[in-house]
Amino acid sequence: MEPDNYLRSTVDLVGQISSRYLELGARLYKIREEKLYLASYETFYDFLYHADIKPDTCSKLTKVHENFIVKGHVAPEQISNIGYTF
């Protein structure tokens, strides 16, 4: 791969990560709220352990989703560029 293409694809990857964390937060929120974890796990924390997601990371992701998307009615596209830091 040419260096310019490699650099561009790396920048694209960062953009994907920025938007994918919102998707992960939405999924975790749904799994927790709808108790979807009960199909395979006794507790939500059992699911998090299996998925290798720390509870505090899950809390941050789901709070972003709950506060901005669910309660604030903000479209994910509007906040996908704010980045992530955990």
N, CA and C atoms as an extended XYZ file, in Angstrom:
258
Properties=species:S:1:pos:R:3:atomname:S:1:resname:S:1:resid:I:1 pbc="F F F"
N         0.857       -1.175        0.000 N   MET     1
C         0.000        0.000        0.000 CA  MET     1
C         0.904        1.239        0.000 C   MET     1
N         0.522        2.201       -0.807 N   GLU     2
C         1.264        3.465       -0.875 CA  GLU     2
C         1.159        4.200        0.460 C   GLU     2
N         2.211        4.921        0.862 N   PRO     3
C         2.166        5.646        2.138 CA  PRO     3
C         0.971        6.585        2.278 C   PRO     3
N         0.629        7.325        1.219 N   ASP     4
C        -0.524        8.242        1.301 CA  ASP     4
C        -1.822        7.482        1.559 C   ASP     4
N        -2.001        6.365        0.859 N   ASN     5
C        -3.205        5.552        1.067 CA  ASN     5
C        -3.233        4.964        2.462 C   ASN     5
N        -2.078        4.545        2.946 N   TYR     6
C        -1.989        3.972        4.284 CA  TYR     6
C        -2.347        5.021        5.335 C   TYR     6
N        -1.846        6.236        5.148 N   LEU     7
C        -2.161        7.326        6.076 CA  LEU     7
C        -3.649        7.654        6.054 C   LEU     7
N        -4.229        7.753        4.855 N   ARG     8
C        -5.662        8.049        4.728 CA  ARG     8
C        -6.513        6.957        5.368 C   ARG     8
N        -6.130        5.702        5.137 N   SER     9
C        -6.926        4.611        5.713 CA  SER     9
C        -6.800        4.592        7.238 C   SER     9
N        -5.653        5.037        7.748 N   THR    10
C        -5.492        5.125        9.193 CA  THR    10
C        -6.396        6.205        9.768 C   THR    10
N        -6.488        7.354        9.108 N   VAL    11
C        -7.383        8.428        9.541 CA  VAL    11
C        -8.828        7.952        9.470 C   VAL    11
N        -9.174        7.222        8.427 N   ASP    12
C       -10.527        6.657        8.313 CA  ASP    12
C       -10.826        5.701        9.465 C   ASP    12
N        -9.833        4.908        9.840 N   LEU    13
C       -10.005        3.971       10.941 CA  LEU    13
C       -10.295        4.694       12.243 C   LEU    13
N        -9.607        5.794       12.484 N   VAL    14
C        -9.871        6.590       13.690 CA  VAL    14
C       -11.314        7.086       13.680 C   VAL    14
N       -11.793        7.547       12.528 N   GLY    15
C       -13.181        7.989       12.411 CA  GLY    15
C       -14.156        6.871       12.687 C   GLY    15
N       -13.836        5.672       12.229 N   GLN    16
C       -14.705        4.522       12.478 CA  GLN    16
C       -14.756        4.190       13.959 C   GLN    16
N       -13.615        4.265       14.616 N   ILE    17
C       -13.579        3.986       16.051 CA  ILE    17
C       -14.435        5.002       16.796 C   ILE    17
N       -14.339        6.271       16.389 N   SER    18
C       -15.109        7.321       17.053 CA  SER    18
C       -16.602        7.076       16.949 C   SER    18
N       -17.053        6.571       15.820 N   SER    19
C       -18.484        6.317       15.693 CA  SER    19
C       -18.872        4.947       16.242 C   SER    19
N       -17.971        4.002       16.226 N   ARG    20
C       -18.300        2.659       16.691 CA  ARG    20
C       -18.482        2.606       18.205 C   ARG    20
N       -17.808        3.489       18.940 N   TYR    21
C       -18.010        3.456       20.391 CA  TYR    21
C       -19.439        3.863       20.734 C   TYR    21
N       -20.035        4.709       19.901 N   LEU    22
C       -21.443        5.067       20.117 CA  LEU    22
C       -22.347        3.864       19.873 C   LEU    22
N       -22.025        3.105       18.846 N   GLU    23
C       -22.799        1.899       18.553 CA  GLU    23
C       -22.662        0.879       19.680 C   GLU    23
N       -21.450        0.732       20.201 N   LEU    24
C       -21.242       -0.189       21.310 CA  LEU    24
C       -22.028        0.254       22.534 C   LEU    24
N       -22.031        1.540       22.826 N   GLY    25
C       -22.812        2.055       23.948 CA  GLY    25
C       -24.290        1.766       23.779 C   GLY    25
N       -24.790        1.935       22.556 N   ALA    26
C       -26.205        1.659       22.281 CA  ALA    26
C       -26.521        0.178       22.475 C   ALA    26
N       -25.634       -0.677       22.017 N   ARG    27
C       -25.848       -2.114       22.156 CA  ARG    27
C       -25.833       -2.532       23.624 C   ARG    27
N       -24.853       -2.031       24.365 N   LEU    28
C       -24.764       -2.378       25.787 CA  LEU    28
C       -25.992       -1.878       26.544 C   LEU    28
N       -26.452       -0.693       26.195 N   TYR    29
C       -27.644       -0.126       26.819 CA  TYR    29
C       -28.853       -1.042       26.563 C   TYR    29
N       -29.020       -1.455       25.311 N   LYS    30
C       -30.147       -2.319       24.956 CA  LYS    30
C       -30.044       -3.676       25.651 C   LYS    30
N       -28.852       -4.250       25.654 N   ILE    31
C       -28.655       -5.548       26.306 CA  ILE    31
C       -29.018       -5.459       27.778 C   ILE    31
N       -28.577       -4.369       28.423 N   ARG    32
C       -28.863       -4.197       29.852 CA  ARG    32
C       -30.341       -3.908       30.099 C   ARG    32
N       -30.897       -2.947       29.387 N   GLU    33
C       -32.273       -2.516       29.632 CA  GLU    33
C       -33.303       -3.586       29.273 C   GLU    33
N       -33.069       -4.313       28.193 N   GLU    34
C       -34.013       -5.340       27.764 CA  GLU    34
C       -33.657       -6.718       28.317 C   GLU    34
N       -32.631       -6.761       29.154 N   LYS    35
C       -32.176       -7.998       29.792 CA  LYS    35
C       -31.897       -9.109       28.772 C   LYS    35
N       -31.332       -8.718       27.639 N   LEU    36
C       -31.010       -9.685       26.595 CA  LEU    36
C       -29.934      -10.670       27.031 C   LEU    36
N       -29.133      -10.270       27.997 N   TYR    37
C       -28.065      -11.132       28.506 CA  TYR    37
C       -28.618      -12.423       29.107 C   TYR    37
N       -29.883      -12.410       29.544 N   LEU    38
C       -30.467      -13.587       30.193 CA  LEU    38
C       -30.579      -14.793       29.259 C   LEU    38
N       -30.442      -14.557       27.961 N   ALA    39
C       -30.485      -15.675       27.011 CA  ALA    39
C       -29.287      -16.600       27.195 C   ALA    39
N       -28.162      -16.047       27.704 N   SER    40
C       -26.953      -16.859       27.847 CA  SER    40
C       -26.204      -16.696       29.163 C   SER    40
N       -26.558      -15.664       29.926 N   TYR    41
C       -25.805      -15.354       31.143 CA  TYR    41
C       -26.752      -15.115       32.314 C   TYR    41
N       -26.262      -15.382       33.501 N   GLU    42
C       -27.093      -15.166       34.686 CA  GLU    42
C       -27.227      -13.688       35.017 C   GLU    42
N       -26.162      -12.934       34.788 N   THR    43
C       -26.186      -11.506       35.108 CA  THR    43
C       -25.572      -10.708       33.966 C   THR    43
N       -25.859       -9.428       33.966 N   PHE    44
C       -25.270       -8.525       32.988 CA  PHE    44
C       -23.752       -8.493       33.157 C   PHE    44
N       -23.294       -8.562       34.399 N   TYR    45
C       -21.856       -8.534       34.665 CA  TYR    45
C       -21.158       -9.802       34.165 C   TYR    45
N       -21.863      -10.923       34.181 N   ASP    46
C       -21.312      -12.143       33.578 CA  ASP    46
C       -21.085      -11.924       32.081 C   ASP    46
N       -22.057      -11.281       31.427 N   PHE    47
C       -21.906      -10.973       30.013 CA  PHE    47
C       -20.719      -10.037       29.781 C   PHE    47
N       -20.610       -8.978       30.598 N   LEU    48
C       -19.493       -8.045       30.451 CA  LEU    48
C       -18.160       -8.759       30.609 C   LEU    48
N       -18.077       -9.642       31.592 N   TYR    49
C       -16.842      -10.395       31.808 CA  TYR    49
C       -16.505      -11.217       30.567 C   TYR    49
N       -17.496      -11.909       30.038 N   HIS    50
C       -17.288      -12.726       28.844 CA  HIS    50
C       -16.876      -11.864       27.647 C   HIS    50
N       -17.450      -10.692       27.533 N   ALA    51
C       -17.141       -9.784       26.415 CA  ALA    51
C       -15.851       -9.004       26.643 C   ALA    51
N       -15.239       -9.178       27.816 N   ASP    52
C       -14.004       -8.486       28.188 CA  ASP    52
C       -14.195       -6.963       28.206 C   ASP    52
N       -15.321       -6.552       28.789 N   ILE    53
C       -15.633       -5.131       28.944 CA  ILE    53
C       -15.682       -4.831       30.436 C   ILE    53
N       -14.883       -3.887       30.863 N   LYS    54
C       -14.876       -3.505       32.272 CA  LYS    54
C       -16.172       -2.773       32.607 C   LYS    54
N       -16.734       -3.027       33.779 N   PRO    55
C       -17.982       -2.364       34.159 CA  PRO    55
C       -17.910       -0.833       34.088 C   PRO    55
N       -16.772       -0.241       34.460 N   ASP    56
C       -16.688        1.222       34.399 CA  ASP    56
C       -16.671        1.719       32.960 C   ASP    56
N       -16.071        0.963       32.050 N   THR    57
C       -16.101        1.320       30.632 CA  THR    57
C       -17.522        1.209       30.105 C   THR    57
N       -18.215        0.148       30.474 N   CYS    58
C       -19.606       -0.036       30.083 CA  CYS    58
C       -20.453        1.122       30.587 C   CYS    58
N       -20.230        1.503       31.820 N   SER    59
C       -20.999        2.600       32.405 CA  SER    59
C       -20.802        3.894       31.613 C   SER    59
N       -19.580        4.183       31.245 N   LYS    60
C       -19.302        5.403       30.468 CA  LYS    60
C       -19.983        5.345       29.107 C   LYS    60
N       -19.869        4.212       28.445 N   LEU    61
C       -20.474        4.070       27.116 CA  LEU    61
C       -21.991        4.183       27.175 C   LEU    61
N       -22.599        3.512       28.135 N   THR    62
C       -24.060        3.539       28.213 CA  THR    62
C       -24.570        4.899       28.669 C   THR    62
N       -23.811        5.607       29.505 N   LYS    63
C       -24.236        6.943       29.933 CA  LYS    63
C       -24.216        7.928       28.776 C   LYS    63
N       -23.227        7.824       27.900 N   VAL    64
C       -23.201        8.686       26.706 CA  VAL    64
C       -24.450        8.414       25.884 C   VAL    64
N       -24.745        7.134       25.668 N   HIS    65
C       -25.925        6.790       24.877 CA  HIS    65
C       -27.204        7.285       25.554 C   HIS    65
N       -27.334        6.997       26.830 N   GLU    66
C       -28.556        7.374       27.549 CA  GLU    66
C       -28.740        8.895       27.602 C   GLU    66
N       -27.702        9.604       27.964 N   ASN    67
C       -27.831       11.055       28.146 CA  ASN    67
C       -27.982       11.826       26.843 C   ASN    67
N       -27.225       11.455       25.827 N   PHE    68
C       -27.280       12.210       24.576 CA  PHE    68
C       -28.337       11.692       23.616 C   PHE    68
N       -28.370       10.382       23.406 N   ILE    69
C       -29.260        9.817       22.389 CA  ILE    69
C       -30.679        9.620       22.936 C   ILE    69
N       -30.795        8.924       24.057 N   VAL    70
C       -32.121        8.595       24.599 CA  VAL    70
C       -32.799        9.833       25.193 C   VAL    70
N       -32.146       10.471       26.135 N   LYS    71
C       -32.763       11.613       26.820 CA  LYS    71
C       -32.624       12.916       26.048 C   LYS    71
N       -31.483       13.108       25.407 N   GLY    72
C       -31.229       14.373       24.718 CA  GLY    72
C       -31.716       14.419       23.279 C   GLY    72
N       -32.117       13.270       22.751 N   HIS    73
C       -32.626       13.169       21.374 CA  HIS    73
C       -31.635       13.727       20.345 C   HIS    73
N       -30.345       13.490       20.596 N   VAL    74
C       -29.298       13.920       19.676 CA  VAL    74
C       -29.008       12.760       18.728 C   VAL    74
N       -28.891       13.067       17.452 N   ALA    75
C       -28.563       12.026       16.475 CA  ALA    75
C       -27.109       11.604       16.666 C   ALA    75
N       -26.831       10.304       16.610 N   PRO    76
C       -25.453        9.844       16.791 CA  PRO    76
C       -24.455       10.546       15.864 C   PRO    76
N       -24.882       10.862       14.659 N   GLU    77
C       -23.990       11.523       13.702 CA  GLU    77
C       -23.527       12.891       14.217 C   GLU    77
N       -24.348       13.507       15.048 N   GLN    78
C       -24.009       14.831       15.568 CA  GLN    78
C       -22.915       14.780       16.619 C   GLN    78
N       -22.748       13.635       17.259 N   ILE    79
C       -21.731       13.575       18.315 CA  ILE    79
C       -20.618       12.584       18.009 C   ILE    79
N       -20.682       11.928       16.861 N   SER    80
C       -19.661       10.909       16.551 CA  SER    80
C       -18.277       11.527       16.381 C   SER    80
N       -18.220       12.807       16.117 N   ASN    81
C       -16.911       13.446       15.888 CA  ASN    81
C       -16.285       14.010       17.165 C   ASN    81
N       -16.947       13.823       18.304 N   ILE    82
C       -16.381       14.386       19.542 CA  ILE    82
C       -15.264       13.515       20.090 C   ILE    82
N       -15.123       12.331       19.568 N   GLY    83
C       -14.040       11.461       19.989 CA  GLY    83
C       -14.373       10.686       21.246 C   GLY    83
N       -13.418        9.960       21.693 N   TYR    84
C       -13.608        9.125       22.866 CA  TYR    84
C       -12.324        9.145       23.687 C   TYR    84
N       -12.468        9.066       24.966 N   THR    85
C       -11.342        8.927       25.887 CA  THR    85
C       -11.858        8.190       27.105 C   THR    85
N       -11.234        7.068       27.404 N   PHE    86
C       -11.651        6.303       28.575 CA  PHE    86
C       -10.473        6.010       29.441 C   PHE    86
